[in-house]
Amino acid sequence: MSAAHRADVRDDEELSAKARGVLVLAVVLCRLFMVFSFHIYDDAFITYRYAQNLAAGHGMVFNPGAAWEPVLGTTAPGYAVLLASCCALGAGVVHASLTINIVCDAAIAWMLTQLMRGRPLAATLAVLAFAAIPEVGRISVGGMEPPLFVALALGAVCAANAGRLALAGLLAALDCTVRPEAVLLVGVLALFYVRSWKQALSYFAPVVVVGGVVTALLCNVYGQPIPQSVRAKAGTHGLRPHLDRIADILARSFGPSLGMRVMVPLATLGYILAFAWKSRMRAFITFALLMVSAYLAAGVKTWGWYFYVPLVAWCAALGTGSDALLEFLGRARSALRFEVLGTRAVLVLACVVVLVVALYSRQFPDRVTALVYQPLQKWVTGAGLEAQHKTMVASDIGAIGFFSDTLILDSEGLVWPEAVFTKQVDVIRKHRPDYVMLVANKPRITPFVADPIAQDYRPIVRFNITGDAELRPDPATLPTWWEQDYIIYERIERP
């Protein structure tokens, strides 16, 4: 029996619709619990502000009325437009983003069971890993676009598997508006599924139409289709391999936690079998591996949410590898007997996973929202920044920009093309903003307090999860890494 035939010979052992529904419900419940463990990413608030400004009629800009606008500072314009549509209908942007992401994760769970049909144990383990792993859930409820990105990608793979290449091309093209890495998906689907000129026309027609329309719109509004945030990150960190980032990229892709690293051998077996058995998941897994390879080759500085695609692929590989190992040991079919006790077995496993996630959420509650975001919003309101339209230099521009109408001078250059300064203090010295918000770490505080411009500013408030209220900390005692610990300085009005 060939490997390809072996992969499909068990198609009569699919999960029942009820069992698949249980798995989807488990994912939704786990995400609802995880909302109480993980805070919104600061970068998510950048897209939120773009969405709110678009819904309010100001255009998709970060600083309405600024001389340098419009600037496309979000890498997820498609997600921003979707959020803006929700805002226009009266929904709060934060709740809208969480709802969209949880719905997308439910769709991801359903599509995983569809693509892994024929191997019910593998599908069950993959979806439950997707539901339970904290590093996956953290990204999902962080308010960013990855769940929509993955849902569209898997939707395109499902459509291609069903022979609906026009729909696959449309979904892949729309995915490119959510994250630019989706261009790799367009190529992967063509490689795996396009076999004739007729198929090529069917697949690439929507890609060309959607791509052409979106590119024309972006060029018309912003002068270019490439987001400023991408250009800024490429200019700051360079597009070349960085040896010091290889380990971090690989760890975030395949083992961001000790528990996941322990299971890497099983996931590796799953990757191998996905290709050996010509699994329906292999196009998506190829896409994930190409994304990791692109990050390694470009040497980009990455953040956790970049890795949702590789982590979802890892969950699928883990399910496949675990199922294959259990089958080899002769225990899976007799111990679980999915063909007889499918729904009941799935229900028991799902209940265990949901209970574990609920206990985790209770043990590790979100502290950033209560101790950083909410006090920051309260301070913005009390200081009257919304009415005064002051200027502020900041590197973490998301939350402070979202909570106020302050003109933000983004020292990282994500939404402000003029930020070509080597150091944040150079921005402060040149523009002398009304306020400065610094991350309380050694690389940010040390240059500022050592510069004469610091004499024109006084620290007024600090936000962090530790309760440290020291406004003039000794730079030598501060960490070198980034964390959400902010000190806000106000410019002294001299006679």
Disulfide bonds with the S-S distance in Angstrom:
none
